[in-house]
């Protein structure tokens, strides 16, 4: 009986990997494995990655349709750039957040309450979420453009403020680095001077001992005192120089509204509006209702008085006299006795009788002549 042998399965030949799929251009199928200098570029319109050679070949003569199958976007060469993050979704989210933040750039100090500012941030995050997750993209983009059109002035103003803050922050960082470098340089010079002074002191002691200048202990103590005094003098001079630099920085260099010491986290202060002129009457003005005061009245008596030095030298204002005379002459035009008697509830008989007696020349009191 023939012996049966178990058939052994022969493994299929394994195809050598051609590299990561991200290292293959979807247009020309070139591989980074074969071309180490190959660069991949993306366009924010569709975020399809292709090699730089395909970008130069397709888009050098103007805008063209994306060569990736299924994409209908029109791309331009100047919009292509290298990918920053490994995950293309992170790249797209960063671009969307940057675009939304450039439009919705309101600041906290523009809102009356913190709750209103938080509600605004919540609305901005809703817009960002819709664009990232492709939810109502058309309506969301329309809302974004409508807000940009309606608030273009405030957007530009806040953009300039943010640019100024960035410049101040960069200048502050440069100033801090410069001060740190100066402190390190000063410390290095101080260490070198101390080492040199120590070597000179030792050499001075050896020279004195070699020439027989006296007791060795006395010479060592004297050298130690001289070295200590020089060290203290150098430190005092360095402190005076540091204070001088601080004073110069306070006078000349101003950074973010504060000079000398750098304080982080300061808000930009806005200039206060100039105060209005002091008004003792609180805005109250007295205007004549029935008359208009003219600049000049041709009256013989007034003409004589205008030329009198006793009046003009004393600062008398004839315009005030005109206004007062007209006010006294026309002050009773707005008084209607009948309406006041009908509206009032007082006793007018006594006042009427007194007025009638005064008109007829009668006296209400006994008058005696002192002579």
C-alpha positions, 0 to 999 in steps of 0.5 A, spaced: 500 500 500 503 506 497 504 511 503 500 517 503 504 523 505 501 530 507 501 535 502 505 542 505 502 548 503 507 553 499 506 560 501 505 565 496 510 570 494 510 576 498 510 582 494 515 587 497 512 594 500 512 600 496 512 604 502 507 608 505 501 610 501 502 617 503 509 617 500 505 616 493 503 622 489 495 620 487 496 624 480 503 621 477 504 615 482 511 617 484 514 614 490 518 618 495 522 611 496 525 612 489 525 620 489 528 622 496 528 630 494 520 629 493 516 634 496 508 634 497 504 640 497 496 641 499 491 646 497 486 649 503 481 648 498 480 641 498 487 638 502 488 633 496 496 632 497 500 632 490 507 632 489 511 639 487 512 637 480 505 635 478 503 642 481 508 646 477 506 642 471 498 643 472 497 650 475 503 654 472 499 657 467 493 659 471 487 656 475 485 649 474 481 643 476 484 639 482 486 632 478 484 628 484 478 623 482 472 626 484 474 633 486 471 639 482 475 644 486 478 650 482 485 650 485 491 656 484 498 655 484 499 660 490 495 657 495 499 650 495 503 650 501 507 644 505 503 640 510 504 642 517 501 636 521 501 629 519 494 628 520 490 632 514 484 633 519 488 637 524 491 641 518 484 643 516 481 644 523 487 649 524 486 653 518 478 653 519 479 656 526 484 661 524 479 663 518 474 664 523 478 667 528 480 672 523 473 674 523 470 673 530 475 677 533 471 681 539 475 682 545 472 681 552 473 688 554 468 690 548 462 686 552 458 689 558 458 682 562 462 676 562 456 672 561 455 676 554 462 674 552 462 667 554 455 667 549 459 670 544 465 665 544 459 659 544 456 662 538 463 662 535 465 655 537 458 653 533 460 656 527 467 653 527 464 646 529 459 646 523 465 648 518 469 642 521 464 637 521 461 639 514 454 641 517 450 646 514 456 649 510 453 653 505 449 657 511 455 657 516 459 660 510 453 665 509 453 667 516 460 668 516 461 673 510 454 677 513 458 678 519 464 680 516 460 685 512 456 688 517 462 689 522 468 690 517 470 696 521 471 693 528 474 687 525 480 691 522 480 695 529 481 689 533 486 686 528 490 692 529 490 692 536 492 684 536 498 686 531 500 692 536 500 687 542 504 682 538 509 687 536 509 689 544 510 682 546 515 681 541 519 687 543 518 685 551 521 678 549 527 681 546 528 686 551 528 680 556 533 676 553 537 682 552 537 684 559 538 676 561 544 677 556 547 683 560 546 680 567 550 674 564 555 678 561 556 682 568 556 676 572 562 673 567 566 680 568 565 680 575 568 673 576 574 674 571 575 681 575 575 677 582 580 672 579 584 677 576 584 680 583 586 674 587 592 672 582 594 679 583 594 679 590 597 672 591 603 675 586 603 681 591 604 677 597 609 673 594 613 679 591 613 682 598 615 676 601 621 675 596 624 682 598 623 681 605 617 686 606 616 684 613 612 678 617 608 673 613 602 673 617 601 681 617 603 681 609 597 676 608 592 680 612 594 686 609 593 683 602 586 680 604 584 687 606 586 690 600 583 685 596 576 685 600 576 693 599 577 692 591 571 687 591 567 691 595 569 697 590 567 693 584 560 691 586 558 698 588 561 701 582 557 695 578 550 697 582 551 704 580 552 702 573 546 698 574 542 703 577 544 708 571 542 703 566 535 703 569 534 710 570 536 711 562 531 705 561 526 709 565 527 715 561 528 713 554 525 706 553 518 705 554 515 698 553 507 697 553 506 703 557 511 701 563 518 703 563 524 700 566 521 693 570 517 689 565 511 687 568 507 681 564 499 681 563 498 688 563 492 691 559 493 696 554 490 703 557 486 707 552 487 715 553 482 718 557 477 723 553 479 730 554 475 733 560 469 738 557 470 746 560 467 747 567 460 749 566 458 752 573 450 752 571 450 745 569 448 746 562 442 751 564 442 757 559 437 763 559 434 765 553 429 770 552 422 768 549 419 774 546 425 779 545 432 778 541 438 783 543 441 787 538 448 789 538 447 796 537 441 801 539 441 808 537 439 812 543 442 819 545 443 817 552 446 810 550 450 814 545 453 819 550 454 813 556 458 809 551 463 815 550 464 816 557 470 814 560 467 812 567 463 807 564 468 804 559 474 804 563 470 800 569 468 794 564 461 796 564 457 792 559 452 795 555 449 789 552 447 787 559 444 793 560 440 792 553 438 785 556 436 787 562 431 792 560 428 788 555 427 782 560 424 787 565 419 790 559 417 784 556 417 779 563 409 780 564 407 777 557 407 770 559 403 771 565 395 770 564 392 772 571 385 769 569 389 762 568 393 763 574 386 765 578 382 759 575 388 754 577 390 756 584 386 755 590 388 761 594 384 768 596 386 773 591 381 778 594 386 781 599 391 782 593 386 785 588 383 790 594 391 792 595 392 793 588 386 797 587 387 802 593 394 803 590 392 805 583 387 810 586 392 813 591 389 811 597 394 809 603 393 802 607 397 805 613 398 811 617 403 815 615 406 821 619 411 826 617 417 826 622 418 834 621 
